[in-house]
């Protein structure tokens, strides 16, 4: 069954209105016909089954919602602070980390990152996230924050229960060891859903650009409370490090259901 994304603002009672790329894809790519059922996600946890009412409207497709199911957000929430790499590597990072379960992505300006994304590129990144969310069957759309400076990102560290800085010069603390040390507390919070505040069960991961973080940036991050960790003996590319780090967290914390 085809999956489409429709934000809550485009759902009125039992009628969902799909516009823009979603309408175009339904009508011109998938060629969905009137009366067919589709799966809808609103990016906020609600998954619906809907019947297409009309595909002949020029700028929109309407669908009648037949059933709804809500999926609670998964704990811990997982925020990726990603120093922007060169070229189109950011798209790969956004796509794959969405598939793995990241909650929020924050593109980051660091000392060695040179990319300054335009508004059009940021909009494309958002489309990549939507596409990956639909493809992997998630109910929650990861949040894509506006690009921020490294210092501004560090100022947010106190919001998280655990903040990890992937650092190629770190040799003692493996990310798996640090995660397992903190896992007991997170598992207890998962059992008590009332304790699922943003700061109570949340992890931040900082990934550098090509060349990694500078010594000054590493020291500043440690002073703010980040724990430097290693992903192994090999030096990884920026995009590989991001995917590997999120995959490790997903393995350690998202064992019962690998779907958000």
JOJOWO-V47557 format. One record per backbone hydrogen bond with DSSP energy under -1.0 kcal/mol. CO is the residue of the C=O (numbers start at 1). NH is the residue of the N-H. If there is no record, write none. Layout:
co & nh
CO & NH
CO & NH
//
This chain:
co & nh
2 & 39
4 & 41
7 & 10
8 & 11
10 & 17
12 & 15
14 & 65
15 & 12
16 & 63
18 & 61
19 & 22
19 & 23
20 & 24
21 & 25
22 & 26
23 & 27
24 & 28
25 & 30
26 & 32
33 & 36
36 & 52
38 & 50
39 & 4
40 & 48
41 & 6
43 & 141
45 & 71
46 & 42
47 & 69
48 & 40
49 & 66
49 & 67
50 & 38
51 & 64
52 & 35
54 & 62
61 & 18
62 & 53
62 & 54
63 & 16
64 & 51
67 & 49
69 & 47
77 & 203
78 & 103
78 & 104
79 & 205
80 & 106
81 & 207
82 & 108
86 & 89
88 & 91
89 & 93
90 & 94
91 & 95
92 & 96
93 & 97
94 & 98
95 & 99
96 & 100
97 & 102
103 & 143
104 & 80
105 & 145
106 & 82
107 & 148
108 & 84
109 & 150
118 & 122
119 & 123
120 & 124
121 & 125
122 & 126
123 & 127
124 & 128
125 & 129
126 & 130
127 & 131
128 & 132
129 & 133
130 & 134
131 & 135
132 & 136
133 & 138
139 & 45
143 & 105
148 & 109
149 & 153
150 & 154
151 & 155
153 & 156
154 & 157
156 & 159
157 & 160
162 & 204
163 & 227
164 & 206
165 & 229
167 & 170
173 & 230
174 & 178
175 & 179
176 & 180
177 & 181
178 & 182
182 & 186
183 & 187
184 & 188
185 & 189
186 & 190
187 & 191
188 & 192
192 & 195
193 & 196
197 & 201
201 & 77
202 & 162
203 & 79
204 & 164
205 & 81
206 & 166
207 & 83
209 & 212
214 & 218
215 & 219
216 & 220
217 & 221
218 & 222
219 & 223
220 & 224
221 & 226
222 & 225
227 & 165
229 & 167
230 & 175
237 & 241
238 & 242
239 & 243
240 & 244
241 & 245
242 & 246
243 & 247
244 & 248
245 & 249
246 & 250
247 & 251
248 & 252
249 & 253
250 & 254
257 & 259
//
